[in-house]
């Protein structure tokens, strides 16, 4: 998307309350932009979310060991991100019904590298349970 264009904005439903507007200059410099508590926006210069970004550094700083991935065009961005995350020893979950262009070959490939495939409803249910009883997901 063209920086500062309406198409470059994050959908309001995905933002935390009181999130500031995206700052294109900051993001294009490679710096994360805080959006809320433990929530940032990062510019991703290639398909994988770890390539030439500070994502791993941020996640390690927050003691994150598990990633849940969803996205569009599985053969490109979600797949690359999952492979890069696997190389960094994260536990991986793919919201299979929230990822476009995921086919049987992709499913087999992902389970072959240790990715757990789970429907989005099960993921949100587990997160909701964790929030209400304080247990880890």
Long-range contacts (C-beta under 8 A, 24 or more apart in sequence): 3-27, 3-28, 10-35, 10-41, 30-54, 32-58, 38-62, 44-77, 46-80, 47-76, 47-77, 47-79, 47-80, 47-81, 48-77, 48-80, 48-81, 48-83, 48-84, 49-77, 49-80, 49-81, 49-84, 49-85, 50-81, 50-84, 50-85, 50-88, 51-80, 51-84, 56-88, 59-90, 64-90, 65-90, 65-91, 66-90, 66-91, 66-92, 66-93, 66-137, 67-91, 67-92, 67-93, 68-93, 68-94, 68-95, 68-123, 69-93, 69-94, 69-95, 69-99, 70-94, 70-95, 70-98, 70-99, 70-120, 71-98, 71-99, 71-100, 72-99, 72-100, 72-101, 73-100, 73-101, 74-99, 74-100, 74-101, 74-102, 74-103, 74-106, 75-101, 75-106, 78-102, 79-106, 79-109, 79-110, 82-110, 82-113, 82-115, 83-113, 86-113, 86-114, 86-115, 91-116, 92-116, 93-117, 93-118, 93-123, 94-118, 95-119, 95-120, 95-123
